Amino acid sequence: MNLPKTSRRKFLQAGGVGLLNLSVPGLVIGKDQFDASGKAVSSKKCCIFVLLCGGPSHIDTWDLKPDAPSEIRGPYKPIRTKVPGMQISELHPMLAKVTDQFCLIRSMSHPRPINNHFDAMHNLLSGQVVERVQEGVPDELPYIGSVVAKNLSNERNLISNAWLIKCVGPPVFCAPNIGSGGYLGSAYSPVFIGSADNHPAMPDFKLPEIYNMGDPARLKDRRKLLDSLESGRLADDPSVKDWGELRELAYDAMTRPEGRAAFDLTKEPVSVRERYGMHPIGQNLLLARRMVEAGVRFVTVNGWVGAAPDEEGGGPPSSSWDMHGGNMGMGNAFGGGSYGMNFCLPRLDQGLSALLTDLKDRGMLDDTLVVAMGEFGRTPVILTSGPPGRQHWPQCFSAIMAGCGIRGGAVYGESDATASAPKSNPVTPQDLHATILHALGVPLQDMNRNTGIVRPPFSTGKPVMGLFG
């Protein structure tokens, strides 16, 4: 007989794992996915996306212009790197030693002059050019982590799509579908892990609630009860068999040690933890490495670096890189405060260089894609009305990509003499979105057409094949 949906739900709940694939965000135990020809897609690939919320200044980090006028070039000098001819900021001495591991894109550009965080992040994460967002019209576009979780099976961990420290604070910083799976459903939305008051640099960092199974003995008894209910003639029903297999995968993933163990950073040597840096971004990057090792497919790391010493708050954990300077009351963008590059850049330098080194040493770069970028760049001309800073600039910015076949030791694209616009090989956020999916082996089109509902493609961009090699 065919069980009604409510009965299937009760069967799952009776086994103690009814949360999976029902309503709890991000908890997906994948089954085989198929390409357009019906061939099963097998992929062990994963992604760590370092989202530098707020938009870092490209001209002070990865695309310096030392020959530009002083009001443009800023105070930082370029330094040589491991790759001849590639120079980056003097505040990135550790990244300078691992430039052979990544490709530096200097020609990122939004196709339209989107000057607010909200829309810029939405377009970057959805792979679409959407202007109606700022008009307050909601859409159902899934973000990239949800797309990856939907298309790459995961049978080793409760979590497929994670976000380390949720974007919080004023909604200006948080794109609308960050907490949603879009039309893919809530099962593919991210699991948010940590906060400003509970992050892995803290000694009492707590596990996500999803790993709380309650009483293990009671869970075991409920599982036995469900097995007995499914015996006999019910066991011959394909629907029951399918849900039974799903429940077993869920139970296995819930009780495997990998999920919990990933959060126990005390298992890491002190020297490794210190190499990443004992601050939010450093320890979250280390946690991201441990999570992808445990089977998580997509981990977004909020680029919040923490609060500067003797400075309360330091802004919400979403906007370290929104360095307007005195124009927004954020202090000197080139200073040592929470919104100052002298404080933020060294922490990013330490954590990101440690991650790339760690992944290489562990043989994980072939299957782990690393992306580091903000939603846009910063104005070439420095604002001097009060403490100096730079405004939003969507016309030109930079990104770092590594792993999964991306060419190391390369620069892709070039900006003009003032880093105002791409001079060659422009790359849109939509193209970068498509490139990420391509690198991970995820189709750009939504292959699930059996619903009769026509959906937009997962990305309107095209993979930038020049980044591979």
Buried (B, 14 or more C-beta within 10 A) or exposed (E): EEBEEEBBBBBBBBBBBBBBBBEBBBBBBBBEBBEEEEEEBEBEBBBBBBBBBBBBBBBBBBBBBEEBEEEBBBEBEBBEBBBEEBBBBBBBBBBBBBBBBBBBBBBBBBBEEBBBBBBBBBBBBBBBBBEEBEEEEEBEBBBBBBBBBBBBBBEBBBBBBBBBBBBBBEEEBBBBBBBBBBBBBBBBBBBBBBEBEEBBBBEEBEEBEBBEBEEEEEBBEBBEEBBEBBEEEBEEBEBBEEBBEBBBBBBEBBBBEBBBEBBBBEEBEEEBBEBBBBBBBBBBBBBBBBBBBBBBBBBBBBBBBBBBEEBEEBBBBBBBBBBBBBBBEBBBBBBBBBBBBBBBBBBBBBBBBBBBBBBBEEEBBEBBBBBBBBBBBBBBBBBEEBBBBBBBBBBBBBBBBBBBBBBBBBBBBBBBEBBBBBBEBBBBBBBBBBBBBBBBBBBBEBBEEEEEEEBBBBBBBBBBEBBBE
